[in-house]
Amino acid sequence: MKNILTIFAAAIAVFTLTACEPKRGSDAWCKKMDETPKGDWSFKDAGDYTKFCVLNQKPEEN
């Protein structure tokens, strides 16, 4: 029973921490990417940064 509660608590913690990530293409995401070293960016990060932060296109609202 203790193992189940531990796993459940860990799952809740992971879910909560991933919800704090700013939406890709938002102003907060652009600021975060400005502070991230360029060597740590993925190919998708670089493309989205150019699209959303340099060319000022806004992400689609879902």
Secondary structure, DSSP 4 states (H G I P E B T S, - for coil): -HHHHHHHHHHHHHHHHHTTSPPTTSHHHHHHHHHS-GGG--HHHHHHIIIIIIS-PPPPP-
